[in-house]
């Protein structure tokens, strides 16, 4: 089968379109004929060897995909060959076939195509786990999202807006402001030219934030740590700045706010039934038009390196999709 292979943890330069052995589903997995796959920042970090896990080399990158089930493991009960699905795995999506756990697979609504379907599960499951499961976000609360124009950031903006919260989106350029507003942000802060601390204080009447979802880390996290409201929840999700921050613990102590970690892998491994139900809920909301994944562009599989470059340099908004099979 055709696949994008990563042969060394050297980033984009280590990617090559080549022939690979078709994977076989384990007892709790489905084998999917991939039609589309989307590209995430996590995919890029993994190729660089900078993610929490390192697959055995060579491996096929690609977290999110959509396609048609062609085989099922012996313990799979929710799917059968011919089903149109969205699926997510640690890797394997940038290929003509991939395997995914049953719990990390969901039926695509009839009105959702494969291109959109490939952008859904990783972003929105992360957003749901962060905001609903971990933060217990309430409709009256104010939530700030950093990296808000990226795949996970935009999903958090949309989901928080759907819940009924007031959303403040932090972006890295003025060009991304319109998109986050379209997806539910009430206010936008461009941290490349605005003082985040002063803007948040002004927007919240100096009261601070109930919930903060931080995809960036570094000095921005340190700023946000001083902007939390009493009983708030500060949630580190990722570190696209490249810097994992430290925190003076007197800050959460004085305001009784919580640092709430969000690592979706632990949830998917420990609570597969909850994950399956959440995936079905997300798919229903997408089918009903309550959630609208944003696709930056669609490229052929052989341009996976170009897609990864755009994600790495943050020139994309939402998700870039690779067309794999028709």
SVG drawing of the C-alpha trace seen along z (x, -y; Angstrom):
<svg xmlns="http://www.w3.org/2000/svg" viewBox="-29 -47 46 60">
<polyline fill="none" stroke="black" stroke-width="0.4" points="0.0,0.0 1.1,-3.6 2.1,-5.3 4.1,-8.3 6.9,-6.8 9.0,-8.5 12.3,-6.7 14.1,-8.9 13.0,-11.4 14.3,-14.3 11.0,-16.0 9.7,-16.8 12.9,-15.9 12.6,-12.3 9.2,-11.8 9.0,-9.8 6.1,-8.4 6.8,-4.7 5.3,-1.2 4.5,0.2 3.1,3.5 -0.7,3.3 -1.6,3.4 -3.8,6.2 -6.5,5.4 -6.1,6.8 -9.1,8.3 -10.4,4.8 -9.5,2.9 -11.0,2.1 -9.1,1.9 -10.1,-1.2 -9.7,-2.0 -8.5,-5.6 -10.1,-8.2 -8.9,-11.3 -6.5,-12.1 -5.9,-15.4 -2.6,-16.8 -2.1,-17.9 0.7,-19.6 1.1,-16.4 1.9,-14.6 4.7,-17.1 6.1,-16.8 6.1,-13.0 8.2,-13.1 10.7,-15.3 10.9,-12.9 9.5,-15.6 6.2,-14.0 5.5,-11.9 5.8,-8.7 8.1,-7.5 6.8,-4.8 9.2,-2.1 10.9,-3.3 10.0,-3.4 6.4,-4.4 3.4,-6.0 2.4,-9.4 -1.2,-10.5 -3.5,-10.7 -7.0,-11.4 -8.6,-9.7 -11.9,-8.8 -12.8,-6.0 -14.6,-2.7 -14.2,0.3 -12.9,3.3 -12.3,5.7 -13.0,6.1 -11.2,7.8 -12.9,10.7 -14.1,8.7 -15.4,5.7 -19.2,5.4 -20.1,1.8 -18.8,1.9 -18.9,4.0 -17.3,3.9 -18.8,1.2 -19.4,-1.3 -18.3,-4.9 -16.2,-6.0 -14.0,-8.6 -11.1,-7.2 -8.1,-8.3 -5.0,-6.5 -1.5,-7.5 -0.2,-7.1 -1.0,-5.3 -3.3,-7.7 -1.1,-8.8 -1.6,-5.5 -4.1,-3.7 -5.0,-1.5 -4.9,-2.1 -6.0,-0.3 -7.8,-2.0 -9.3,-0.8 -13.0,-0.3 -13.4,-2.8 -11.6,-5.4 -13.8,-5.0 -17.2,-6.5 -19.8,-6.2 -19.9,-9.2 -23.3,-10.8 -24.7,-10.4 -24.3,-14.2 -20.7,-14.4 -18.1,-13.6 -14.7,-11.9 -12.8,-15.2 -14.6,-16.7 -14.8,-13.4 -11.0,-13.2 -10.7,-16.4 -13.2,-15.5 -12.2,-13.0 -8.8,-14.1 -9.7,-17.8 -13.2,-17.5 -12.6,-14.6 -9.7,-16.6 -11.9,-19.7 -14.8,-17.7 -12.5,-15.9 -10.9,-19.2 -14.0,-21.4 -16.7,-19.0 -15.0,-16.1 -12.1,-17.9 -13.1,-21.6 -16.9,-21.0 -17.4,-24.2 -20.6,-26.1 -22.7,-28.3 -22.1,-31.4 -18.3,-31.1 -15.6,-32.8 -13.1,-30.6 -9.9,-31.6 -8.3,-29.5 -4.7,-30.0 -3.6,-28.7 -7.3,-29.3 -7.0,-29.0 -5.4,-25.6 -7.2,-22.3 -7.7,-21.7 -7.9,-25.4 -10.7,-26.0 -12.5,-22.9 -12.3,-24.3 -13.7,-27.7 -16.6,-26.0 -17.5,-23.6 -17.2,-26.3 -19.5,-28.5 -21.9,-25.6 -22.0,-25.0 -22.9,-28.7 -19.7,-30.1 -18.2,-33.4 -15.1,-32.7 -11.9,-34.8 -9.6,-33.5 -5.9,-34.2 -4.3,-34.0 -0.8,-34.7 -1.8,-37.1 -4.5,-39.4 -5.2,-37.2 -6.7,-34.5 -9.2,-36.7 -12.1,-36.4 -12.0,-32.6 -12.2,-32.3 -15.0,-34.8 -16.9,-32.8 -16.6,-29.8 -17.8,-31.4 -15.2,-33.7 -16.8,-36.8 -13.4,-38.5 -10.1,-38.0 -6.6,-38.9 -3.7,-39.0 -0.7,-38.2 1.8,-39.3 0.8,-42.9 -1.4,-43.1 -0.6,-42.8 -2.5,-39.7 -2.5,-40.5 -3.9,-44.0 -6.5,-42.8 -7.8,-40.0 -8.0,-42.3 -10.0,-44.8 -12.3,-42.1 -13.1,-40.5 -13.4,-43.7 -10.2,-42.6 -12.0,-39.5 -10.0,-37.0 -10.8,-33.7 -12.9,-30.8 -11.3,-28.4 -8.1,-28.6 -7.2,-26.1 -3.5,-26.6 -2.1,-25.0 1.1,-27.2 3.0,-27.0 6.1,-29.1 5.8,-32.7 2.2,-32.9 1.3,-30.2 3.1,-32.2 1.0,-35.2 -2.2,-33.3 -1.3,-31.8 -1.7,-35.3 -5.1,-35.9 -7.2,-33.1 -10.3,-33.7 -11.0,-32.2 -11.9,-28.5 -10.7,-28.7 -9.2,-25.9 -6.0,-26.4 -5.5,-23.6 -2.2,-22.8 -2.9,-20.8 0.2,-21.4 3.4,-23.4 3.6,-24.7 6.0,-27.4 8.5,-24.6 8.9,-25.6 7.3,-23.6 6.6,-26.1 7.0,-26.0 4.6,-27.5 5.0,-29.3 2.6,-27.3 1.6,-30.2 -0.5,-31.5 -3.1,-28.6 -2.8,-28.5 -3.8,-32.2 -6.8,-32.0 -7.8,-28.4 -7.6,-27.7 -6.7,-24.3 -4.1,-23.1 -6.0,-20.5 -3.9,-18.3 -5.4,-17.2 -3.8,-14.1 -6.4,-12.4 -4.4,-9.2 -4.9,-8.3 -8.7,-8.8 -8.9,-6.7 -7.0,-3.9 -8.8,-3.9 -12.4,-4.8 -13.0,-3.4 -16.8,-3.2 -16.9,-6.9 -14.8,-7.7 -17.1,-5.8 -20.1,-7.6 -18.4,-11.0 -17.3,-10.2 -20.9,-9.4 -22.1,-12.7 -19.6,-14.7 -20.5,-13.0 -24.2,-13.8 -23.4,-17.4 -21.4,-17.7 -24.2,-16.0 -26.7,-18.5 -24.5,-21.4 -23.8,-22.4 -20.1,-21.9 -18.4,-22.9 -14.8,-21.7 -12.7,-24.2 -10.6,-22.9 -7.7,-25.1 -7.0,-23.2 -7.0,-19.8 -3.7,-18.3 -2.8,-15.0 -1.0,-12.4 2.3,-13.0 2.3,-16.6 2.2,-15.5 5.5,-17.2 4.0,-20.5 1.1,-20.1 3.3,-19.3 5.4,-22.4 2.4,-24.6 1.3,-23.2 4.8,-23.6 5.2,-27.2 1.6,-28.0 0.4,-29.3 -2.6,-27.0 -6.0,-27.6 -8.1,-24.6 -6.9,-21.5 -5.1,-20.6 -6.5,-17.4 -4.7,-14.9 -6.7,-13.0 -5.6,-9.4 -8.0,-7.3 -11.1,-8.4"/>
</svg>
